[in-house]
Amino acid sequence: MSTLFHHVFAVISVALGVLMIIMGGIWVLQGLGIAFLESFMANQIQWSVYGVILALAGVGHIYWTATRGRAFKTN
């Protein structure tokens, strides 16, 4: 495949990881009762736990995207 293809999908993959981190952060804030209090998730501690897990998965996804490209590079 072309390098353009890999670069485009790497950007999309990083954007997905960032979205996961943002969404996890929102879940943490809702679960702790800090923000977005009109939600069914407000003041429910399990949503904070789910948010932390999702945010960490997003960090891992970004790290995986950043490092997997090195294994496939050709000269």
C-alpha positions, 0 to 999 in steps of 0.5 A: 500500500502507499505511504499516503494510505498509511499516513491518512489512517494513522491520523484517523487512528490518533484522532480516534484515540483522542476522542476516546480520551475526551469521552473518558474524561467526560465520563469521569467528570459526570461520574464524580458529579462535577459536570454535565449533571443532567445526565443519568451518569451524574454522581454514579461512581462506576462511570468514573471508573469506566471513563478512566478505563476508556481514557487509558485505552485511548492513550494505549491506542495512540501509543500503538498507532505511533509505534506500529508504523516503525515495524512496517517501514521499508527503505 
